[in-house]
């Protein structure tokens, strides 16, 4: 069985999230998704997620092509997470190309194209501009 792992915040869930997760699952037989903790998102993006961690985890876990979810507490623990879940492949969006090549010694690293014209950050910015 080929295990695939991916990571993300998955806030304000949209079709781009569905696309990347479905395509990640196509890279193997079992998909594990690390969901950024609220604090990690604050550290990474300078803001708290719109939806709390428990809601984001429930949304992702409910998808039929996701087999397992866990909380990603730290960006620096990616290697540890890959090894802990015995992942054969790490899949990330192509906005991260090259960023995770350091893990090629323990698993395949695959960068998939993002869905054009959709971004959680852009959605949130548009919503904040509405009077």
C-alpha positions in Angstrom: 0.0 0.0 0.0 1.4 3.4 -1.0 0.8 6.1 1.6 0.6 9.8 0.7 0.8 12.7 3.1 0.0 16.3 2.5 -0.4 19.4 4.7 -2.5 22.5 4.7 -4.7 24.9 6.7 -7.9 24.1 4.7 -9.7 27.2 6.0 -12.8 28.5 4.1 -13.0 25.2 2.2 -13.3 25.5 -1.6 -13.0 23.5 -4.8 -9.3 24.1 -4.9 -8.9 22.1 -1.7 -11.0 19.3 -3.1 -9.0 19.2 -6.3 -5.6 19.1 -4.6 -6.8 16.4 -2.1 -8.3 14.2 -4.8 -5.2 14.5 -6.9 -3.0 13.8 -3.9 -5.0 10.6 -3.2 -4.5 9.5 -6.9 -0.7 9.4 -6.0 -1.3 6.4 -3.8 -3.7 4.1 -1.9 -4.0 5.9 1.4 -4.2 9.7 2.1 -3.0 11.3 5.3 -3.7 15.0 5.8 -1.9 17.2 8.3 -4.0 20.1 9.2 -2.3 23.2 10.5 -3.1 24.1 14.1 -4.6 27.5 14.8 -1.4 28.6 16.4 0.7 27.4 13.4 -1.6 29.3 11.1 -1.1 32.5 13.2 2.7 32.0 13.0 2.6 31.2 9.3 0.1 33.7 8.0 -0.1 36.3 10.8 -3.8 35.6 11.4 -6.0 33.0 13.0 -8.0 30.8 10.7 -11.7 31.7 10.1 -12.8 28.2 11.2 -11.3 26.5 14.3 -9.2 23.4 14.0 -11.9 21.0 15.1 -14.2 22.2 12.3 -11.4 22.1 9.7 -10.5 18.6 10.8 -14.1 17.4 10.6 -14.5 18.9 7.1 -11.4 17.2 5.7 -12.1 13.8 7.5 -15.5 13.7 5.9 -14.1 13.5 2.4 -14.3 10.0 1.0 -10.8 10.2 -0.5 -9.1 11.2 2.8 -8.2 8.3 5.1 -6.7 10.0 8.1 -6.1 13.4 9.5 -3.9 14.8 12.2 -2.8 18.1 13.7 0.3 19.7 12.2 1.8 21.6 15.1 5.1 22.8 13.5 6.5 23.3 10.0 9.8 22.1 11.3 8.3 18.6 12.1 7.5 17.7 8.4 10.3 15.1 8.4 9.1 13.6 11.7 5.5 13.5 10.4 6.5 11.8 7.2 8.4 9.2 9.1 5.8 8.8 11.8 3.1 8.0 9.2 5.5 5.9 7.1 4.5 8.0 4.0 5.8 7.0 0.6 5.1 10.3 -0.9 4.7 13.9 0.1 2.3 15.9 -2.1 2.1 19.7 -2.0 0.8 22.4 -4.3 3.1 23.8 -6.9 3.3 27.1 -5.1 5.8 25.2 -2.9 8.0 23.9 -5.7 11.5 23.1 -4.4 10.6 23.9 -0.7 10.3 20.2 0.3 13.0 18.6 -1.9 15.0 18.0 1.2 12.6 15.1 2.0 13.4 13.2 -1.3 15.8 11.0 0.8 12.9 9.5 2.7 10.0 9.7 0.2 8.8 10.8 -3.2 8.1 14.6 -3.3 5.3 15.6 -5.8 4.2 19.1 -6.5 0.7 19.4 -8.1 -0.7 22.4 -9.9 -3.0 24.6 -7.9 -6.6 25.2 -9.1 -6.3 28.5 -11.0 -8.1 31.7 -9.8 -9.0 30.5 -6.3 -7.2 31.1 -3.0 -8.4 31.1 0.6 -6.4 34.2 1.2 -8.0 36.0 -1.7 -11.5 34.9 -0.6 -10.9 36.2 2.9 -9.6 39.5 1.6 -12.7 39.9 -0.7 -15.0 39.1 2.2 -13.3 41.6 4.5 -13.8 44.4 1.9 -17.5 43.9 1.8 -19.2 46.7 3.8 
